[in-house]
Amino acid sequence: MSSILAIGIATLDIINTVENYPQEDTEVRAIQQRICRGGNATNTLVMLSQLGHRCSWGGVCVESPEGKRILADLALFAIDIGPCRILSEGTVPTSYILLNQRNGSRTIVHYRDLPEFSWADFEKIDLSSFEWIHFEGRNVEETVKMLQRVRSCYPNLPVSVEIEKPRVGIEALFGYADILLFSKGFAMSQGYFDAPTFLRAMRQSYALNSWSCVCAWGDEGGYALGSEGRLLHSPAYPPPQVIDTLGAGDTFNAGIIDSLCRQQDLEVALHHACQLAGEKCGRMGLLNSE
């Protein structure tokens, strides 16, 4: 198994399950509530840990009851928090989530009052023991410097970058990754409404000829362009009943990273990622109970 470092955020998720998504200016009763740890990077690490990898998180947390809850959950999955910066004051990033019981969709309102993980934090990490590094595509100026350090000092260390949301200057991250993990939401924000056209445009626009690009596309499955330029596709693997789509994209990313760490090719990785994401949508949360 591989030693994997992920750089990104952890959140406190307050999830209210409702029978149907409410109309504006109405009052509805939640039929269930749960509070748990979330965040793209840590969700991906939790899945990778359950797949047998040794995982470490680089992020910012706070010494508060909410922060301790997040750290306790990561400890449950044997996630090393040594690279983290723990603050004495602040508010952990919090996501208020409405989960629609009817179709599993989720609507998120996010609040944060905590600084981002910085270049100065990253510079302190000894990267020599890691076999893969995964970055959330956020905090762009600082993340560029982190990526430059990896490419300069550890040119053979595989790097994945998740591009989930449009952010100012996000394209500056593209050229440093071995594999770019795009979301459907990001593709549509750029004016593309099918994954093949989007991936080919990214490859041409940013000269990503030696990089692989992947894009999950909901119930259509996932698509990828390998370094040789061949378009790959995997169908979706929907569960008998969609229970919870929260974290499905993070699970998909974990599947890609897991396969590539095992030296499997990108086509195998794509099918594996779609299967994992489908299984996750059929259960509540990220704990693999099988």
Helices and strands as residue ranges (DSSP letters): E 3-7, E 11-18, E 32-38, H 40-50, E 54-58, E 60-62, H 65-76, E 85-87, E 91-100, E 106-113, H 119-123, G 127-129, E 132-136, H 140-153, E 159-163, G 170-176, E 179-182, H 184-189, H 195-205, E 212-216, G 218-220, E 222-225, E 231-234, H 248-261, H 266-281
